[in-house]
């Protein structure tokens, strides 16, 4: 009943939502959009590889205690989204549990829900080290799906993105997670300063006891009292000295 003002009457909106949910139209719409997006990127409509991960989120105060839990590893009091995506980051399946449910406990049901649809071609799934155990291995073996554990995948792939970032960059992040880090290029050592000059070349300072060479076109300046008085540019005509007496 608290819909925005630009929506139709709330009873009409709820009636459409109820019928769409009863007929599973929302899932059908999502499946068609996902297939279209994969075709436009030059891929087959059904993926053969995917990624499974989870994300814990805090629940608001209106969420009852029976549908929320505490995730001690991430310090979250709420629910957890278990998500299966393809390597492009497009959503394949999602299951929501309380936050205290371990990843390996929810993954079998997540896989079963996705694979029960006809025409699935999933053969390989990348997971992090949390997805281990006999129940999970049995579920994957039953559908002929191979599991590859990548320890660095959990925080690198970040496939649990349900906002505008879904489908952007997940493939590149996955490739970066599976590629060993390259050594950083070493910076070549700086050449030692020239003889008699300390500091940077553009701010050269003469070493103590050695005069600075003047640039071209500039006369040498005296460095002490009386120094340089014999220079032609500084020579003066001799004047007779007057006696004070």
Buried (B, 14 or more C-beta within 10 A) or exposed (E): EEEEEEEEEEEEEEEEEEEBEEEEEEEEEEBEEBBEBBEEEEBEBBBBBBBBBBBBBBBEEEBEEEEBBEBEEEEBBBBBBBBBBBBBBBBBBBBEBBBBBBBBBBBBBBBBBBBEEEEBEBEBBBBBEBBBBEEBBEBBEEBEBEBEEBEBBBEBBBBBBEEEEBBEBBBEBBEEBBEEEEEEEEEEEEEEBEEEBEEEEEEBEEEEEEEBEEEEEEEBEEEEEEEEEEEEEEEEEEEEEEEEE
